[in-house]
Amino acid sequence: MERHHHHDECCEQGAKTGSGMKPLKALISLEEGFKILMESVRPIERREVIGLLQARGRVLAQDVKAGMDVPPFPRAAMDGYAVLAQDTFPAGTFHPVTLDRVETIHAGEIAKARVDNGMCIQVATGCPMPEGADAVVMVEDTEAEGKTIRVYKPVYPRQNVSPQGEDIESGTIILREGMLLTPGRIGVLAALGIQEVEAYAKPRVAVIPSGNEIVPLGEPLALGRIYDVNSYTLSALIEENGGVPMIFPTVADELEAVKSTIQEALAYDLIVLSGGSSVGERDMMVAAVESLGEVKFHGIAVKPGKPTLCGLVKGRLIIGMPGYPTSCLTNGYGFLVPVLRKLARLPERGSSSVKVPLSRRVVSTIGRHQYLPVRVEDGAAVPAFKESGAITSMALADGWVEIPANVDLVEKGELVDVYLF
Amino acid sequence: MERHHHHDECCEQGAKTGSGMKPLKALISLEEGFKILMESVRPIERREVIGLLQARGRVLAQDVKAGMDVPPFPRAAMDGYAVLAQDTFPAGTFHPVTLDRVETIHAGEIAKARVDNGMCIQVATGCPMPEGADAVVMVEDTEAEGKTIRVYKPVYPRQNVSPQGEDIESGTIILREGMLLTPGRIGVLAALGIQEVEAYAKPRVAVIPSGNEIVPLGEPLALGRIYDVNSYTLSALIEENGGVPMIFPTVADELEAVKSTIQEALAYDLIVLSGGSSVGERDMMVAAVESLGEVKFHGIAVKPGKPTLCGLVKGRLIIGMPGYPTSCLTNGYGFLVPVLRKLARLPERGSSSVKVPLSRRVVSTIGRHQYLPVRVEDGAAVPAFKESGAITSMALADGWVEIPANVDLVEKGELVDVYLF
């Protein structure tokens, strides 16, 4: 007697197999699977030169050394009068010091005159400090009568002056390799007049749909066929997390076809196979990866998304995603995003989360870490999971709740963290 | 006697003015300013047709009605045998029911035979249900001997079958106008074979640098000049929040030049002026906006970033940002981002935040809401603010802490929320 062994929901470690339908390999825990995946990917080394207007969200591949001081000259930090501080020491509300205004400069202008004792030059914020002057008296602490300026308050040397190089000193390494280029850091590059920097390349990700039932968008849908969903959800997720997706033509369920497609995809930084839903389709993927390289694991104790494959071919990580759209996309958030961000050298995805009560009791499978898509409605988390094959489970959810493997029940009203998409 | 009135740090309501240096208008509170800004911008109405691969992060401008059922046919949800459920009712572990396998189909194939009493067809997950069959027996509950299949467990009608339209029913409005296109929702479009949708256009934002001291990147830096920082920080921020920035040539501090540039910029959805740092430059902006339309406010009780201008010209919102890079960028996060996201119809920026103790005492100005850039180091928030003119204040920070207007001191060790960039 043969007992077939098979699909997603029934696979146990060590179960007997037969008749060409192979089981998933022994299931490994979420933690172990995650660790293997993360260890199997190395941050990208490829670099490219990018312009400042393309720099947002990119990762610096070089240290940036300041080639100039910022500000490039000592400048007035206030509108007022550039003076010699010592001239103002005797000043007070009832006994102003009187100075001669010898010049007035506006933003972008340079003083021609020099400030000597008894003199001042009217300056605007940002003007280079005139020669001789060592402080700026704020305009509100003065009174003007033609060229005669009365100063009512003393200033100390360097008061209201931004020294040259105060913000950035020439020669300093001001940004470091590996830094994410935020708007503020792009500002540093601009301040230094730097128009191009070396950044790490964005990882190119091969997205390979498989399954004889999968039809690419734009083609007519014959009976028994369905449109390719996973290539589009995964591409969006890849783009959102710093990768450049490339959707391959759908691969037929034939060993040689899958193998030659994987070989072609080795030119990419990461390979993501999606599908199929049946055991036969999954076996094909496993066999293809095994014949070209190494299968690190196949089957992970997570729900949905158990039939996840991790392989290495010539140093390239291959992730085989489940064919069912919800399984595929929850695994995308759970595994592909962290792997891709490590590859792209991006910090962990900063997911906003909210803590809200669960709207109804949820039963989970002991031994399986569960990703539960939920909507947030009236301050509660409402389970939105339909079934693994339903894309609407994810589309109409706001985020997901994680139920650890050792929990089999979450009661109505219990507070849960919802990780928002 | 004239008392000049002037810069950022000294402006009070009702202060006297003189000699062509105008004060900021009466300062308004952060809350009031924010409210006026948000009320002055209307969500964009322009639409465009976009392809599915460009849809990520876009906002639907149409309801999406399903033109087909998903799945498009009733399908097997398990690998196994399509049967008539009633045939299996007598089955049990010790008295299997015997059926004739009349056909075997794989993914993407359609059964030619029909399942009548006593028959079964072997199916893979995802296969269309063969005619006549109303349930699927999982392969593990069976035993095969050639074409004779022994069934050890009964199934009820529709067990392990996904009905046609279970995920999406034809005719349903499955996605609604105004929805953000997440990976999951893009998956819904793919499942329906939809390759193009109508989305709201991304707002085009005119970024207008001003100030005679500002030099565009790529030009030599004469004495007294500095490179344009704000156009680059703002552009990155605009891109990050769903806008399309267009950097204008730097405008000279001349009323007619500023006016004609604003008029040109009315072709954009939002106008952002940056600079200048001096009172004269700011006055020019105010005068230009006043002569073309209406100044809603000029001066807001926030630190840094007080000299912020809000104007309306022919229904177009104009935001005048302070010239100092840190003031400009903190205001970018504080005001420009919420305004732009409302314009773009995007949900509020989901900023991750962490709650950590402050590393040292921070003094704030009573009556001014303070944005304090901080680094997160060893689990504490370390103030990173240098001065409003220093771009490194923002570049080397991880996020910011907000200190409300009615707080003048935050003690070392107090828990604060750090909003991460």
Interface residues (C-beta under 8 A of the other chain):
Chain A: M1 E2 R3 H4 H5 H6 H7 C10 S19 M21 L52 L53 A55 R56 G57 M68 V70 P71 P72 F73 A77 M78 D79 G80 H106 A107 G108 E109 I110 A124 T125 G126 C127 P128 M138 V139 E140 T142 E143 A144 S162 E166 D167 I168 I174 L175 L181 T182 P183 G184 R185 I186 G187 V188 L189 A190 A191 L192 G193 I194 Q195 G211 N212 E213 I214 L217 G218 L221 L223 G224 R225 I226 Y227 D228 V229 N230 S231 Y232 T233 L234 S235 A236 L237 E239 E240 D253 G276 S277 S278 V279 G280 E281 G323 P325 L329 G332 G350 S351 S352 K386 E387 G389 A390 I391 T392 M394 A395 L396 A397 L420 F421
Chain B: M1 E2 R3 H4 H5 H6 H7 C10 S19 M21 L52 L53 A55 R56 G57 M68 V70 P71 P72 F73 A77 M78 D79 G80 H106 A107 G108 E109 I110 A124 T125 G126 C127 P128 M138 V139 E140 T142 E143 A144 S162 E166 D167 I168 I174 L175 L181 T182 P183 G184 R185 I186 G187 V188 L189 A190 A191 L192 G193 I194 Q195 G211 N212 E213 I214 L217 G218 L221 L223 G224 R225 I226 Y227 D228 V229 N230 S231 Y232 T233 L234 S235 A236 L237 E239 E240 I247 D253 G276 S277 S278 V279 G280 E281 G323 P325 L329 G332 G350 S351 S352 K386 E387 G389 A390 I391 T392 M394 A395 L396 A397 L420 F421
